[in-house]
Amino acid sequence: MDLRQLTVLAEVSRAGSYRAAADRLGYTQPAVSYHMRALERAAGVPLVARSGRGVRLTPAGHRLAERAKEVLAGLRAVESEFEALAAHTRGRVRVSAVQSVCVAVLPAALALLRAASTEVEVELGQAASPDSYRLLRSGETDVAIVDDGDLGDLGAREPGSPVGAADPALCRVPLLADRRYVLLPPGHALARRRSLALADLSGERWILGRERSRLLRRCAEAGFEPRVVTTTDDQATTIGLVGDGVGVALLDGVGLLPRRDPRVRARRLNRWPRRQVYALLRPETARMPAVAALMGAVRAAVGRLAESTDCLLPPGGEPPAPPGDASPRRAPGRVRPA
């Protein structure tokens, strides 16, 4: 086996056909076929089978493709590490992060990098936590910033357990924790209260994202099924819909930071677990100067944001607040949600 053959197999796995893989690699289709035949001879087992106009990988093909992606990702990390060493903290870092971090934390981190005259190019991608984890495992991103919310089809672990926590091949860097808030339209009767229980919202019209399994379970435990009127995964759209009186919504604390809308009232949701946000990296990637510079800026940005708002907590959170409307103590000068 050689690296060209493994590269072809990895691309066939992603593309689903020899023609599409050839287009992505800049090869001819016969060249892709040649490399795949050579790889099958080297492996000693069939790797692909015809499927309509494309191909599908056999179980052995799937296993070898995953190993090939890991090998190629490791090679790219080594190349990037030595490029960065030659250029000090210059380099390109690919980051995949949950939406709230993309809009609230990473812009502040990149501003700190610029202020320090650090020449790091950052390629940002927004993705749900399970998707970011897969991108990291396949070598398509360098840093995955994820949370411990629903795991989607990664369901080998219970919902609420850390994505990637059981993966010994990755480093896990805690970044922050935040609370969950209820967003209420202007003039809503519940806006007079400082915090709310989920059961208080049983008669409301709801604006929800597509991934809602955790919320639906909690609503069922509280004795009701939410009446959903709008579905959107965009946080700015959600805030605008609440401000226009369409319904109520839930949002994590980080999501409140960049989009203050004077029409919307945010009230803390009682008895909801603190969300933990952390970065996942390969050990060899974490040692790259460009990645280290970015992670230092991210931690500094989180620290500055935490000093100015009640929405963020240190990694690990804090002991749960007592039930009811009691307002937690806060440091002087901190901004509370409207």
N, C-alpha and C positions, 0 to 999 in steps of 0.2 A: 504494500500500500504506500502511496505517496500523498503529499499534501494536495496536489491538483485533483486527484481522485476523490479525496475526502471533501474538498471544496465543492466539487460537482455534486456529490451525494447530498451534502447539506442544502444546496440550492434546489435540487430536484425535490427534496423533502418539503421545502417551503413553497415551491412553485406548482408542484403537482403534475408537471409534464416536462419532457425533454426540451420542447420548443421554448417554453417560458423560461426554463433554466438557462438555455443558451442565450436568450435575449438579455437576461440579467447579467450574465457573465461576460458577454461579448464574444461568445464562442459560436461556432456553427453547430447545428443539430447533430451532424455525424460525429463531431468531436466529442460532444456530450455522450453519445451512444458508445463511442470507443472507450472513453474513460470508465463508464459504468460497467461495460463488459470486462475490462481489465480488473476493476475492483471486485467484481463477482468472482473472477478466477482466483484472485488473491485471497478472498474471504472463504472460498470453497462452498458457499451456499447461495441460493437465489436471493437477490436483494429487492427486486422490483417485479411487478406483474402488470400486464396491460389492463387498463380500466377505461373503456370508452375511447376518447381521443387522448387521454392522458395515461398516467401510470400511477400505481399505488405501491407503497413499500410493503414488503413482507414483514413479519415480526422481526426477523433478523435485520432487515433493512432499517426498520425504525430504531432498533437498538444501536446499530452502527452509526446511523445519522445523528442520534443524540450524542454519542461519544465524539463524532467528528466535529459537532458544533462546540463541544467543550474544548477539544484540542485547538481548533481555530481561534476560539475566544482567548485561550491562554497565550497563543502565539501573538495575537494582536496586542494583548496586554504587555507582553515582553517588548515588542517593537515600540509601543507607545512609551513604555517606561524608559527605554534607552534614548528615544527621541527627546523625551522631557529632560532627562539627565544632561543631554547635550545642550539643551536650550534653557536650563535652569527651570523656572516655573512656567515656561511656555508650553503650550500643548492644547489639545482639544479633549473635552470631557463630555460624554453623553449622559444626560440625566433624564430619568423617567420618574415622574412624581404624581401623587394625587393632586386633584385640582386645587384644593385650598392652599397647598404649599406652593404650587406654581404661581398663584396670583398674589400671595401675601408674603411668603418667606423668601423665595428665590430672587425676586427683583431686588429686595433689600440686600441680599447676599452679593449679588452681582454688582450693586452699587459700591459695596465695601471693597470688592476686588478692584474695581476701577479706581477708587480713591487711593488704593495701595499701589497703583501702577503695575498690577500683576497681569501679564499678557496671557490669559487663559481664555480660549474660545469655548463657550458652553452651548451645547446643543440641547435644548429643552424639549421634552415630550410629556404630554399629559396622559396619564393612564390610570385605571383602577389598580389597586394593590396586587391582585392576582396576576394581572397582565404585566405589570412592572417586574414582578418576580420572574415570570417566564422569560421576559426580555433579558433579564440579567443572567439567567441560567443558560440561555442560548447565545450569549455574547453580543447581543444587539444593543445593550446599554452598559455603561460603566458603573452607574450609581442608581439604585432604585430606592426612592423615598416612599415608604408605604405606611399603612396604619393597620390596626388590629380589628378592623370592622369585619363585615361578612367576607368569607373566603371564596364565595362562588363555587366553581367546580374543583377547587383545590381541596374539597371537603374531607381529606384524611384527618383533619383536626377539627375540633369543636369550634363553631363560630365564636369570635372574640379572642381566640388564641393567636399569637403573633405569626404573621406570614413569614415563612422561612426560618422560624425559630429552631426547627429540628434539623436544619441543613448544616452539617458540619463544615461544608466547603465555603461558607460565607461568614463575613464579619458583620455583626449587628451593632449599630451605633445609635443609642437612644438620643432623640432630639428634643421632644416636647410632649406634653399632654394637654388636652383641652376638654372643656365641658361641651355638652349639647344644649342648644338653646331653642326655644319656641319662638317663631316669628309671627307676630300678630299684625293685622291691618290697623289703620288709624281708627281710634275711637272704640276699639274692642273692649268689652267689659272686663276681660281677664287681664288687660294691660295694667290695671291698677295694682295687681299683685306683683311681688318681687320674684317669685318662683312658682312653678306649676307642676302638678302631677299629670301623668299621661291620661289618667281617667278624667281629668278636667276638660279634655279636648274631645270627648266621645261624640259630641253632637256637631263637630265642626266639619267644614269642607276642607279637603286636604290637597296640597301640592306635594307630590312625591317624585323621587327619582326612580329609575328602572329597577335598581337593586334595593328591594324594600323588605326582604324576608325577615331580617332582624326586627324591624319595626312592627311588622305584622304579627310576629310571635309575641312581642311585648304588648301590643294592643289586645290581642286575644287573652293574654293573662290578665289584662285590666278590665276585661269583660265587654269589649266592643270591637267592631270591624270598621276601620276608617273609610269614610265616603270620599273617594278620590275623584277630583274634578279636573286635574291637570297633571301630566307627567313630563318632567324635564330633568336633565342631569346638569344643566348649567346654573351655577349659583347666582349669577347676576340676573338671569331671567327669573329665578325663584324669588329673589328679593323684590324685583319689580312687580311680579304678580301679587305678592303679599301686599305691597304698597298700594296697589290698585284695588284691593279688597276682594280678590278672587278667592282667597282661602288662607289657611294657616300652613306653616311648614316647619321643619326642623333643620337646623344648620349647626355644624361644629364651630367652635369658637374662632378658629383660624379664619374660617370663611367670612366672619363678620368684619375683619380688619380693613380690607381695602375698599369696601363698598358701603359706606355709611349712607343710609337713606333716611332722611328725617321723618318720613311717613311711617316707617316700620318700627315696631317695638319688639325688642328681644328680651325674653324672660327665661331664666335658667330652668332647665328641666330636671326635676328631682328624681333621684333613684335611677339615674342612667349612668352606666359605667364610663369613667374617663377614657377618652380615646388616646391611645399611645401612638406616637408617630416616630419612626426611626428610619435610618438609612441602612441598606444592605449593600455590601461590596465584596468582591473577591479579595483575599489577602494580598495578592500580588498587585492588584489595582490600588488598594489603599496606600501602598508605599510610593506610588507615583507622585512627584512633586506637584503636578497640576491638580490632581485629585485631592491631595492633602491641603493645598491652598483653598480649593473650593469648599471642602468640608469645614475648614477653620472659619471661613466667611459665613457659612450657613449657621454654625453654632453661635457666632458672634451676632448675627442678625436675629436669631431666636432670643438670645439674651436681651438685646435691646428692646425687642417687641414685648417680651415678658415684663420688663420694667415699666412699661407705659400702659398696660391694659390688664384687666382681670380675666380676659378671655383665655390666656395661656397659663399653664402650670409647668413646673419643672418636670423632667422625665420621671415617670412613675406616679405623677399626680399627687394628690393629698388625701387624707382620710375623708370619706364621704361626708357631706354636710348633713346636719340633722334634718328630718322631714319637716314639712310645713313651710312657712313663708319667712323664716329667719334669714336675715342677710348675713353672709359670711364676712368676717373681718378682712380688710384689705389694706394694702400699703398706701400711705399718703401719695396723692398725685396720680394715682392710676385712673385710667379711663374705664368707665363701666359701659356695657352695651346700653343703647338708648331704650 
